[in-house]
Amino acid sequence: MPPRDDLAARTGALFLYPFRTRDPRTGKWYRARYKAELYEIAARYAEWEIVGPPEIRHPIGAAFSPWR
């Protein structure tokens, strides 16, 4: 299986990871309320870790139209 970043680039899928990070004030770990891609997590937080498998979202290629 190719690395996830390569797979995401080829298929256009989003790999969104649940993660936790450390509170800078108290030093306690807390679970984030959202899932994000690895590069977004790394850019925003100094200390973090992945806590579960990724949620994979595939593009559908169509837009919603209420008049259709």
N, C-alpha and C positions, 0 to 999 in steps of 0.2 A: 504494500500500500504506500503511495507517495505521501510526503509530509502534508499536513493539513493546509499550510499556506499555499502550497502548489495546487492542491486539490481545489481550494477555494478560488484561486485565480482562474483555473481552467473551467470550472463549472458555474462560477458566479454565486455560489452558495455562501451563506453567512454562518460562521461557527461562533455561537454566542455561549460564553462560559460563565457558570456561577462561580463567584469568588468571594474571598474574605480579605479584609485589610485591617491594619492596626490603627486605632484612634491615636493621633499624635498627642493629645492631651493626657489621656489616662493610660495609654499603652496597652489597652485591652483589644483583643481581636473581635471584630464584628462582621457578620455576613452582609454583603451588599444587597440592596433591595432590587437590583437589576442585574441582567446578564450583559456581557460586552465581549467584543473581540479582544484578542490578546494585546494587540498594539495599542488599543485605547486604554486598557487597564494599566499597561506599563507606562504610558505617557502621563497618566493622572496620579498614580500612587507609587510611593517609594517602596513600601513593603506590602506584598500581596501574595496570595496563593490560590490556586484553583481548587475547588472543593467538590467538583462533580463532573460528569460527562457533558460535552457540549450539546447545545440545542442547535440542530442544523436546519436552517431555513433556505429553501430553494426559491428562486424567482419564478413567478408564474407566467410572466411574459404578456399579460393582458391587464387592462385597467377595468375597473368597475364602471358600469354605465347604468343608471337607473331607468333610462328610456329604451333600453334594448329588450 
